[in-house]
Amino acid sequence: MTAWAGCQSHSGDTAAAAHADSRGIEHFAIAPLNLVVPMPPEFETAALSMAGRLRTHLEGRGHTVSVMSEVDGRALWADCLREVVALRSSETADTSANAKDHSDQHANQHANQHANQHANQHARDYDAAARIFARRAAAESGADSVVLASLVYRTARQRESSVRWDGVVRNFLGPSVKDQRVRGVSIHVFVFASTGTQLFGGFGGIDLVHRHDPQQGLVLQEEVLTKLDNLREGVAIALDAYLQQPRR
């Protein structure tokens, strides 16, 4: 049995209910961060608190939240991915068997098709696994929707003394430069229905990764993903476009 934290309704909280979104009260299940996208090692410490930030934001908007444990979430994801790969392998074997009956004049055509399919197969596997994961997570938690989020690097463009990306503006520690590209960290959020259908995807900018050093130029900042206000803003930007949509 998967371990879930939360499952606490806030519908009786007058202050929270007053800020409930146009979707009405909804039960969200939050998966561990970066199931779909590998976690950059430098984000691992900060990631421990990000599920809590997502939960706090959703509960603050009047919703009910369940949080899947790290161990159980990753075990379920691995199981879903194995299921997808096994199904694909079976289908590929059938296709290969049928291909043997085709004449040699179609060999190049099939080779090209196979190469194109292989190039996109990883993304398709993960997309299919995410839908299965959402269905199973929703069934186990009783949630209406499942949130899969990742911390990711994003390219940001400096405009003089500030940098804008994914809905946020951050001051750049260095000389004013126009159109200099720097790296930012964002939270990438997907929301799935309990049926496995993807309902929403959005980014919210959090922190700049770079600062300017007079001797070395662009260098990594020492403190990334440590400012609470930046974390809150990024989560809000990533989620609120979905929360403001009327529920269908």
C-alpha positions, 0 to 999 in steps of 0.5 A, spaced: 500 500 500 502 506 498 504 511 503 500 518 502 501 524 507 495 529 507 488 527 505 486 533 510 480 537 507 480 544 508 473 545 506 471 547 513 476 553 513 472 559 512 479 563 510 481 558 505 474 556 502 474 564 501 480 563 496 478 557 493 479 557 485 473 558 480 474 550 479 471 549 486 474 545 492 479 539 488 483 533 491 490 533 488 495 528 489 502 530 489 507 526 486 515 526 488 519 531 484 522 530 478 519 523 476 519 524 469 525 529 468 532 527 472 533 531 478 540 535 477 544 533 483 545 541 485 537 541 486 536 535 491 537 538 497 532 544 495 527 539 492 526 536 499 521 542 500 518 543 494 513 538 495 511 542 501 511 548 497 506 545 492 502 543 498 502 549 502 499 553 495 494 548 494 491 548 501 492 555 501 487 556 495 482 551 499 483 545 496 485 538 499 492 535 498 495 528 498 502 527 498 506 521 495 512 518 499 518 519 495 520 511 496 513 509 494 512 514 488 519 512 485 517 505 485 510 506 482 513 510 477 518 505 475 513 500 475 509 504 470 515 505 466 516 498 465 509 496 463 510 501 458 516 498 455 514 491 456 508 493 451 512 497 446 517 491 446 511 486 444 508 491 439 515 492 436 516 484 436 510 483 432 511 489 427 518 486 426 515 479 424 510 482 419 516 486 416 520 480 414 514 478 409 515 485 405 519 485 399 526 488 399 524 495 395 521 497 402 527 496 406 529 503 406 523 506 407 522 501 414 529 503 416 527 510 416 521 510 419 524 506 425 530 511 426 524 516 426 520 512 431 527 511 435 528 518 436 522 520 439 521 513 443 523 516 450 519 521 450 513 517 448 514 512 453 515 517 459 508 520 456 505 514 457 508 512 463 505 519 466 498 517 464 498 510 467 502 513 473 496 518 474 491 513 474 494 509 479 496 514 484 489 517 483 485 511 484 490 509 491 489 516 494 482 518 491 484 524 488 481 528 482 487 530 479 495 528 480 500 533 480 507 531 477 512 537 477 520 537 476 525 542 477 529 544 471 534 549 468 531 554 463 534 559 458 533 566 461 535 573 457 538 579 460 535 585 459 540 591 462 540 590 469 534 584 470 532 578 467 525 575 465 523 568 464 517 564 465 513 569 468 518 572 473 523 578 473 530 577 477 535 582 478 542 580 475 548 581 480 553 584 475 553 589 469 547 591 465 548 587 458 542 587 453 540 580 450 545 576 454 543 569 455 543 566 463 540 560 466 534 560 470 531 555 475 524 553 474 518 549 476 515 545 471 508 542 473 503 537 469 496 536 472 493 530 470 486 528 471 484 521 475 483 518 468 490 519 466 488 525 461 493 531 461 489 537 463 495 542 464 502 544 463 506 550 466 512 553 468 514 558 474 521 561 474 524 561 481 531 563 481 537 565 477 543 560 476 548 565 474 551 572 477 557 576 474 564 575 477 569 581 475 574 576 474 571 570 471 565 573 468 558 568 469 559 564 475 554 560 479 550 563 484 552 560 491 545 560 494 540 557 489 532 555 491 533 558 498 529 564 498 522 562 500 519 568 496 522 566 490 519 559 491 512 561 493 512 565 486 514 560 482 509 555 484 504 560 484 505 562 477 506 555 475 499 553 478 495 558 478 493 559 470 490 552 471 487 553 478 483 559 475 480 555 469 473 553 471 472 546 472 469 541 467 
